[in-house]
Amino acid sequence: MQMDAAFASDRAPSLMATMVKHFGHKIEVEQTDDAAILHFEMGVTTLTCEDRVLRLSLNAPDEAQMERMRDVVEGHLMRFAHRENPRALVWDKVSD
């Protein structure tokens, strides 16, 4: 299953870099010029930046693992973006 969300921020590239650095100490992370792939035990998160928006795409095998990964990824993003008074992300379920 897949879920996507977007976080508008002038600091989108910096937030992506912070997420990569933080999670890179704990899990496998692949990074290119414009994307990062975070390999969690419960699934894979892809981060991309475009036009001051950090896009997040989560892929997990089932609902429980998806929810766990969403909690981890969103919780960390909210902490890293705390100066921007972030609101909870709106997630779109793409597929089962």
ABEGO torsion letter per residue (X at the ends): XBBBBBBBBAAAAAAAAAAAAAAAAABBBBBBAABBBBBBAAEBBBBBBBGGBBBBBBBBABAAAAAAAAAAAAAAAAAAAAAAGBBBBBBBBABX
